């Protein structure tokens, strides 16, 4: 039997790509309310990206670069504004590499201060994550050739597999493509001559040997849509999630005609699709029995948005996690950074930077 016939049979029988089942939140993903109980460092509208440089914690808000001071009572300070939204950041020493939506990269501080990388075409059209490989080399996720860096939902609902990972040599001004055909690569972490790559649309984490090795699956069947990867002080890696998966979205993803009409004819906020926040409008889909029982939103309800970040060991095996469940508000955890012994999280759904003191102890509680 050829691939089209096999695909059709799988769809009829509901198996493999035709399945609408989703992994349960269990084991290292056992639900809790630790994100919901976490203190708020500060409120930041459209908070995205977190990077620690020494005692300073940097975040982005739209096209603004902000400095946060965890040990001070002063609020966020805007240190730079750019001509495009900041979509990715990574720090090394005094240097901060900044990805700009549809504008490539710029470096602030360090040896390459002021360096701009903006190759022609779509090679760095959509930077979603950055990792320093050494003081003059960057690995960058390009989420898509077709949409912007904030359009992960559109990439998901159009099954956009045009993402890539590229290597940027700042000395030679050279950009090399390391991997292509990825479904919204959204996170990077360098590790012993390779990088770990979170692939949002396929719910997995890959290992990619550079400069042009074949991607190898490390973690598959994740219960959510993985976002950025961040090195932990204890030696492991923090894995953020845009949201969790649910059966209704999985079903719609295999119904191509319905999904195409939904994307083309409805405003994006009314799509039946995962989101960074929910419950703010009565016009949102999934307001009925999918979410509520006897008029009450249960913490275990099917949900469009969710707060989740997992701690993984050095080989990307999940160990434990922090949650904000369906009835919470600390959803859309898109980035993390450790600074001065605490873990800081960017909750895009609640426009807040959360603080978890002694994250190792908090995980074991």
C-alpha positions in Angstrom: 0.0 0.0 0.0 1.2 3.5 -0.9 1.5 6.3 1.7 -1.8 8.1 0.6 -3.7 4.8 1.2 -2.0 4.1 4.5 -2.7 7.7 5.6 -6.4 7.3 4.7 -6.7 4.0 6.6 -5.0 5.6 9.6 -7.5 8.4 9.5 -10.5 6.0 9.4 -9.1 3.8 12.2 -7.9 6.8 14.3 -4.3 5.5 14.6 -0.8 7.0 14.2 -1.3 10.4 12.5 -5.0 9.9 12.5 -5.2 9.5 16.3 -6.8 12.3 18.3 -5.6 11.0 21.7 -3.2 13.1 23.7 -0.7 12.2 26.4 -2.0 12.6 29.9 -0.4 14.9 32.4 1.2 12.3 34.7 4.6 11.3 36.1 6.9 14.3 35.9 4.0 16.3 34.4 1.7 15.5 37.3 -0.5 18.7 37.7 0.0 21.1 40.6 -0.7 24.8 41.3 2.9 25.9 42.0 2.8 28.6 39.2 -0.5 29.9 40.5 1.0 30.3 44.0 4.3 31.9 42.8 5.0 35.5 43.8 4.9 38.1 41.0 8.2 40.0 40.5 6.5 42.6 38.2 3.8 43.1 35.7 5.0 43.5 32.1 2.7 44.0 29.2 3.3 41.3 26.5 6.2 40.0 28.4 8.4 37.7 26.3 12.0 36.4 26.6 14.1 36.3 29.8 17.9 36.4 30.0 20.1 36.7 33.0 23.4 38.6 32.6 25.2 38.7 36.0 22.8 40.3 38.5 20.7 41.8 35.8 17.6 40.2 34.3 16.5 41.3 30.9 13.1 40.8 29.3 11.3 42.0 26.2 8.0 43.7 25.7 7.0 44.2 22.1 9.9 46.1 20.6 11.3 47.2 24.0 14.2 45.7 25.9 13.7 45.9 29.6 16.0 45.5 32.6 14.5 44.0 35.7 16.1 44.2 39.1 15.2 41.2 41.2 16.9 42.6 44.3 15.4 46.1 44.0 11.9 47.5 44.5 12.2 49.5 41.3 10.1 48.5 38.4 11.1 47.5 34.9 13.5 49.9 33.1 13.4 50.3 29.3 17.0 50.3 28.1 16.5 50.1 24.3 13.8 50.2 21.6 14.0 48.6 18.2 12.1 48.9 14.9 10.5 45.5 15.2 9.2 43.2 18.0 11.9 41.3 19.9 11.3 37.6 19.3 14.4 35.9 20.7 17.3 36.7 23.1 20.4 35.0 24.5 23.2 36.2 26.7 26.9 35.4 27.0 29.2 37.4 29.3 28.3 41.0 28.6 26.8 40.3 25.2 23.1 40.0 24.4 22.0 38.6 21.0 18.6 39.8 20.1 16.3 38.4 17.4 13.9 40.8 15.7 10.8 39.7 13.9 11.4 39.8 10.1 14.6 41.9 10.8 17.3 39.3 11.6 19.7 39.8 14.6 21.5 42.5 16.5 24.1 42.2 19.2 24.3 44.5 22.2 27.4 44.6 24.4 30.5 42.5 24.3 33.0 42.0 21.4 30.4 42.4 18.7 28.5 45.3 20.1 26.3 46.9 17.4 26.6 43.9 15.0 23.6 43.5 12.7 22.9 40.2 10.9 20.2 40.5 8.3 20.7 38.1 5.4 18.6 38.4 2.3 15.6 36.1 1.8 13.9 34.1 4.6 16.9 32.6 6.3 16.3 34.7 9.5 12.8 35.9 8.7 11.4 34.5 11.9 13.9 34.1 14.8 12.3 32.3 17.7 15.2 31.2 19.8 19.0 31.8 20.0 21.9 30.0 21.7 25.5 31.1 21.9 27.9 28.3 20.8 31.0 30.3 21.6 31.8 34.0 21.8 31.5 34.5 18.0 29.0 31.9 16.9 25.2 31.7 17.4 22.7 29.0 16.7 19.3 30.4 15.7 15.8 28.9 15.3 14.0 30.3 12.3 10.4 29.3 13.1 8.9 29.7 9.6 9.5 31.0 6.1 5.9 32.2 5.8 4.7 33.8 9.0 6.1 36.1 11.7 7.7 35.1 15.0 4.5 35.7 17.0 2.4 33.6 14.8 2.9 30.1 16.3 -0.8 29.4 16.3 -1.1 30.1 12.6 1.9 27.9 12.0 0.2 25.1 14.0 -3.2 25.4 12.3 -1.7 25.6 8.8 0.8 22.8 9.5 3.7 24.9 8.5 6.9 22.8 8.4 9.2 25.3 6.9 11.2 26.0 10.1 15.0 25.6 10.3 18.0 26.0 12.5 20.9 28.1 11.3 24.4 28.8 12.5 25.7 32.4 12.4 29.4 33.2 12.3 29.7 36.8 13.6 33.4 37.1 12.5 32.9 35.9 8.9 29.4 37.3 8.5 28.3 33.8 7.4 24.9 32.1 7.9 24.8 28.4 7.4 21.6 26.3 7.4 22.0 23.3 9.8 18.5 21.7 9.6 15.3 22.3 7.6 11.7 21.0 7.4 11.0 21.6 11.1 7.6 22.4 12.6 8.1 25.7 14.4 11.5 25.2 16.2 11.0 27.3 19.3 13.8 26.6 21.7 17.6 26.0 21.7 20.2 24.9 24.3 23.8 24.2 23.4 25.3 20.9 24.7 28.7 19.4 23.9 29.0 20.1 20.1 25.3 19.9 19.5 22.1 21.7 20.3 18.8 20.6 21.7 15.9 21.9 19.7 12.3 22.0 20.8 9.9 21.4 17.9 6.5 22.9 18.8 4.3 21.4 16.1 5.6 17.8 16.5 5.6 18.0 20.4 9.2 16.8 20.7 12.8 17.8 21.5 15.6 17.0 19.0 19.4 16.7 19.3 21.2 18.3 16.4 24.9 17.9 15.8 26.4 21.0 14.2 27.1 22.2 11.6 24.8 20.0 9.6 24.0 16.7 11.4 20.8 14.8 11.1 18.3 15.6 13.9 17.7 12.8 16.4 14.6 12.5 18.6 15.3 12.8 22.3 11.9 13.3 23.7 8.6 12.6 21.9 4.9 12.7 22.6 5.0 15.7 24.9 1.7 16.7 26.4 2.0 20.3 25.2 3.4 22.6 22.7 7.1 23.1 23.7 8.6 26.6 23.7 12.0 27.8 24.8 14.8 25.9 26.4 16.9 27.4 29.2 20.0 26.1 31.0 19.4 25.5 34.7 22.0 26.3 37.4 21.8 22.7 38.6 22.9 21.4 35.2 19.6 20.4 33.7 17.3 22.4 31.3 14.0 24.2 31.8 11.5 23.4 29.0 8.7 26.0 28.7 5.3 25.3 27.0 3.0 27.6 25.1 0.0 25.5 26.2 -1.1 21.9 26.5 -2.7 19.7 23.8 -6.4 18.6 23.8 -8.4 16.2 21.8 -10.6 18.7 20.1 -7.6 20.6 18.6 -6.0 17.2 17.6 -9.3 16.3 15.8 -9.5 19.6 13.9 -5.9 19.3 12.8 -6.8 16.2 10.8 -10.0 17.7 9.3 -8.3 19.7 6.6 -11.3 21.3 5.0 -12.8 22.6 8.3 -9.4 23.8 9.5 -8.6 25.6 6.3 -12.0 27.4 6.3 -11.6 28.3 10.0 -8.2 29.9 9.4 -9.3 31.7 6.3 -12.8 32.9 7.4 -12.6 33.5 11.2 -10.7 36.0 13.3 -7.7 34.3 14.9 -9.0 34.9 18.5 -12.1 32.7 17.6 -10.1 29.8 16.2 -10.5 26.5 18.1 -6.8 26.4 18.8 -4.4 26.5 21.8 -3.8 30.0 23.2 -1.6 31.8 25.7 -4.6 33.0 27.7 -8.3 32.3 27.8 -11.6 33.2 29.5 -11.4 37.0 28.7 -14.2 37.1 26.2 -17.6 35.3 26.0 -17.0 35.0 22.2 -14.1 32.6 22.7 -14.8 29.0 21.5 -15.0 26.0 23.8 -17.1 27.9 26.4 -19.6 25.1 27.0 -19.5 21.6 28.4 -16.0 21.1 27.0 -14.7 23.5 29.8 -17.3 23.6 32.5 -19.3 21.2 34.5 -22.5 22.5 36.2 -21.3 26.0 35.5 -18.0 25.6 37.3 -14.6 25.7 35.7 -12.8 22.6 37.1 -9.0 22.6 37.3 -8.9 19.4 35.3 -11.1 20.7 32.5 -10.2 20.7 28.9 -8.6 24.1 28.3 -7.3 26.3 25.5 -4.5 27.8 27.7 -2.4 26.4 30.5 0.7 27.3 32.4 3.5 24.7 32.3 7.3 24.5 32.6 9.2 21.3 33.1 12.7 20.6 34.5 14.7 18.1 32.5 18.0 16.5 33.2 21.1 16.9 31.0 19.8 14.4 28.5 16.4 16.1 28.3 14.5 13.5 30.4 11.7 15.3 32.2 12.0 15.2 36.0 9.3 17.5 37.4 7.2 20.5 36.5 5.3 23.6 37.7 1.7 24.2 36.6 -1.1 26.7 36.4 -4.2 24.6 35.6 -7.3 25.3 33.7 -8.9 27.4 36.5 -5.7 29.5 36.9 -4.4 32.6 35.2 -0.6 32.1 35.0 -0.7 30.6 31.5 1.5 30.8 28.5 4.9 30.4 30.1 7.1 31.3 27.1 10.5 31.8 28.7 12.6 31.2 31.9 15.9 32.4 33.4 17.7 31.7 36.6 19.2 34.7 38.4 20.6 35.0 42.0 19.4 31.6 43.0 15.8 32.1 41.8 13.9 31.0 38.8 12.0 33.7 36.8 9.3 32.9 34.4 7.6 35.0 31.7 3.8 34.3 31.8 2.5 35.9 28.7 -1.0 34.9 29.6 -1.0 37.0 32.7 1.5 39.6 31.6 3.7 38.8 34.6 7.2 37.8 35.5 6.9 35.1 38.2 9.6 34.3 40.8 10.3 30.9 42.3 12.9 30.9 45.0 15.0 27.8 45.4 13.4 26.0 42.4 15.1 22.6 43.3 13.3 22.5 46.6 10.0 23.7 45.1 10.2 20.9 42.6 10.5 18.3 45.3 7.7 19.6 47.5 
